[in-house]
Amino acid sequence: MIRMESSFSSSQIRASFPANRSCRKKDFGRKFPGFFNVKAASKLSKQRRPQNIEGEFYVDERCIDCDTCRWMAPVTQVFKRIDEQAAVYKQPLHGEERRKALQALLSCPTSSIHTESPPYDIQEVQRTFPIPIDGKKLPGVYYCGYHSEKSFGATSYLIVHPEGNIMVDSPRYTEHLAKRIEMLGGARYMFLTHRDDVADHAKWSRRLRCDRILHSLEVQIDTADVEMKLDGDGPWTVGPDFEIICTPGHTEGSSCLFYKPMKTLFTGDHIAARSDKSFSIFEMYNCDSVITQLDNVQKLLELDFLWILPGHGRRAEFKDTNEKNSALIHFLADKGHF
């Protein structure tokens, strides 16, 4: 069992919550420029977008342009952003190309990706989840897939660890994924980076019997019963290999999980890469303070990590600490913050 250390409070949070803690991204539309409001998207048609190329796979009009399908199948460019939504740009033929397209279909938060007829190999693809991020460089670190509309399409991860597995943020609850995660040892903890990416946390907690960890400033009515509430500025250690870093700015209690031996930082919505390899901190969806968020991005210069695994946006890998720090300094300088 992983031992929680440092100043940690599991006390109950009072039942009433200040109104300024209910800042939700659905109030601001989608996660990136051009995103539809998720609530509005649910009212749109499941019909095939005319921007799709002819063929078996297609995207419907409910797409919220979360970018998931595009980074899941990047090499062959099966999916492309056309008129502020995803569309099938190239029909996947077979093998790896088809497998990645079906993984994207299963992971789409609004179930907006379809095939003209039921795919014969869908069960085989379901068994590929959770997917290793990089089996050689990041052994035991998995991408859960099955993004949830409740968290605006946020990415969730599973860390397999000898002292107890950790799920980072919540995917959509599905029986297929639950069984696969149980085969990997279940989860001892569910670390929730901030209030917006909690999705089906309660269902996962009941199924896996895992303790949820969330900063007390992020607790809302739907997370009032989380087992472990962090108080103060941290950092907090989870055994010898993990450290929780308090990185407020995006929200008041946003936090990152630092997996020290793997030099990997799970950032939630604190910072992420874009498709052009630059960074984003999602300023237009900030619920607290952009200046505070930039201050805490600057603090990342002190951490020795080579991977960024975000909640929204794209992951980043650096060849060494110098490259990581140079990229962060360049980003901060562009923001006039270095």
N, C-alpha and C positions, 0 to 999 in steps of 0.2 A: 504493500500500500504506500502511496506517495504521502509524504508528511508535509502539511502546510506549516510554514514558519513565518516569523516576523509579525508585525502588528496586523492582526486579522480579526474581524468581527463577524460572527454568525448570528448576531442579535436580530430580532424581528424589526422590520421597518414599519413605522406607523401607517395606518390604513389610508390616510389622506395624502394626496400628492399635489405639490404646487403646480399650477397651470403651466409654468414655463418649462416643466419637464416633459411636456407632451409634444414637443417639437418632432414631427414625423415627416419623412421625406415625401409621403403621399400628398402632403399639403403644398409641396413645391413642384409637383410634377415628377418627371423621371430623373434618374440618377445622373445622366449626362445631358448636355445640350440637345434638345430635340426630343427628349423622352416624353412619351405620353404619360399622363396621370394613370397610375395602375388601376384605380377605381373606374376611370373612364374607359380604359382598355377592355375591361371585363364586359362592357356593353357592346363592344364591336363584334363584327361578324367573324365566324370561323371559316369564311370563304377564302379561297386561294387569292393571294395578292397578284395582280396582273404583272407585277415586276418580276415574278418568278420565271425562270426558264422552263420550257416545256419538259415534262418528264415526271418520274415517280414522286420525288420529294418536293414539298412546297411549304411556304410559310404563310400563315393566315394574317388577317388584319388586326388581330389582338396583340401582335408583337410589341413589346415595350422597348425594343432596341437596347437590351441590356448588354449586348456584345458577347454573351456566353458562347453562342454557336460559332462565332467567328474565331475566337481564340481556341476553341476546342478542335476545330478542323482548319488550322491556319495554312498548312503547306499547299494543299490542293485548292484552297479558296472555294469550297463548296458554297459557303454563305458569304454574302457581301451586303454592305449597307447601301441601300438604294432608296432615295426619298425618305430618309430619316427612320427607316425600319429595315429589318433584315429580309433578305430574299435569297432564294436558291439561285446562285450565279452559274454553277456548274454541277450537273447531276453526278453524284458519286457512282462509280462503276462497280467496284468489287473490292474485296480484301480490306486493307487498312482504311482506305477512303470511305467505304461504306460503313465500316465499324464506327469510325469517328462521327459520321453523320448521324448514325443511330444513337450514339452516346449523347450527342447534342439534342436529339429529339427527346430522349428520356430526361435530360437535364433542364430543358426549357421551362422557366418558371410559370409561364402562362399556357403551356402545352400548345404552343402555336406552330410547331413543326409537325408535319403529317406526311404520310405516304398514301398514294392512291389506293393501295390494297394493303391488308395487314402484312407486315414484314415477316418472312418465314424464319428469320434468325434473331428475332427480338429477345427471346429468352436467353440465347447465348450471349448477347450483348449485355443484358441485365446482370449476368454473372461476372462481368468485367469490373463492376463497381464494388467497393471503392477502388479508384485507379491510382497506382503509384505515381507520385510526382516525378521522381527520377530514382529508379531502383538502385543505381550505383552511387550517386552522389547524396541522395537523401533516403537511405533505407528506413523503412517503417513509417514514412510520411505519405499519406494518401489524400487524394481529392475525392470528396464524397459524391459530387454530382447532385442531381435531383434538387435544383435550386427552387426556392419557394417564392411565390408571389407575395407572401406576407412580409418577406424581408427585402422586397424589391429586387429579387434575383441574386441575393448575396451568395458567395461561395463559402462552403464549409469544408473542414479538413478533419482527418483522423490521424493521430499520432499513436503508433503502436510502441509501447514502452514496457520493459520488464517489471517496472514498479507500478504499472497501471496505465491503461490507455487514456488518451485525452481527445475529446472531440472539441474542435474549435468552431464556435458558432453553430447554428442549427440548419441542417438541410430540411427539405420537405420530408415529412414522415411517409415512408413506404415500407411495406412488409418485405419486399425484395431486398432493399438496402439494409434493413434491420437484421435480417438473417445473415447477410454477408458480414456485417460488422460483428455480430456475435461469433461468427466463425473465426474472426481475428482476435477474439478475446473481449468483445464488448467495449465498455468505456467506464473508467473509474470517475472521471471528471468531465464536465462540459464547461469549457471556458467561453464565456460570452463577452465579446469585445466591447459592445455597447448596446444601447436599447433597441436599435433598429434591426439588428440582425439575429433576433432571438427566434423567429419563425415558430416551428413546432417543438420548442424546447421542452414543454411539459410532457408531450407524448414520448419524446426520446428519454427523458428522465425516468418516466415510469417503466418504459420497456427495458432500458439498460440498467436501471437502478443506479444511476450516476448522480453525483453531487454537482450542482450547477454553481459556477463562480461568476459573480457580476459585481461591479463597483456599486456601492450604495447610492451614488448620485444618479445612476442609470436605472434604478429600480422604479417600475411603474406598477399599476394594478395587476397587469398580467404576469409580472415577474416577482410579485410580493413574497411568494413562497420559495424563492431560490434558497438553497441550503447555505451558501457561503457568500456573505456580502462584504466586500472590501471597503475599509474606511481609511481615509487619509491619502497621502501621496505615494506610499510604497517606497521602494519596490518590495514585492512579496516573492518569496521563493516557494516553489513546489518541488520538494526534494532537491537533489544536487544539480539536476540538469535543466530546470526550468525557472525562469524569472518573469514575473508579471510587472510590466513597466507602465506606470500611469502616464498617459499622453493626452491630456485634455485639450480641447480646442474644437474638434468636430462636434463633440458633445462634452458636457461637463466632466464626465467620468470615463471617457474613452480610454481603453487600455490595450496594450499589445502583449503578446506572449513571446518570450525569447527562449528558443530551444538552443541552448548554448553549445552542446557538442556538435550539432548539425549546422551551427551558425545561421539559423533561420529565424526570421522575425515575422510573426503572424500579426498583421497590422490593422485588421478590421477596415475602417474607413479613414484611418489616420493618414496614410499615403499609399499610392499605387502607381504602377506604370501605365502608360497609354500605349496604343498600337504603334505610335511613332517613337517609342522608347523614352519619351520624356516622362515627367511625373505629374500626378494630379493629387490635390488634397480636397477636391470637390467644394471649392469655395462657395458656389451658389447654393449649396445645400447645407452650409454650415449652420449649426444650431446653438453655437456658443460664441467663439471668438476666433477669427482667422489669424489674428496676431498671436494669440496663445498657441494655436495649432502650429504656426510657423516656428515659434520658439521651441516647441517640442519636436518638430522635425529636425531642428538644428542640434538638439540633444542626441539624435541618433548618430551623429558623428563620433560619439564616444563609445558606441557599441560595436563589437566585432562580429558582424554578420555579413553573409554573402548572398542571402536569399530574402526577398520580400514576397510573402504570400498574403495577398490582401483579401478583404471581403468583397469589394467591388473593384473593378479595374483589372489590370493584368499583372501577373507575377513578374518579378525581375530577378536575374541572377548576375552576380558580379564575379570577375575573375580573381579579385583580391580586394582588401580593405581600401587601398588607395583608389581603385576605380569606383568603389561604392561612395567614398567620401567626395571624390571629384564630382560625381554625378549629383550628389546632394548639394554641394556647394554651388554648383552651376544653377541648380533649380532655385536655391535660396537667393542667389544673386539676381536672377531674373525677376524675383518677387521683391527685390530691394530690401532683402532681409539678411544680408551677410556683408 
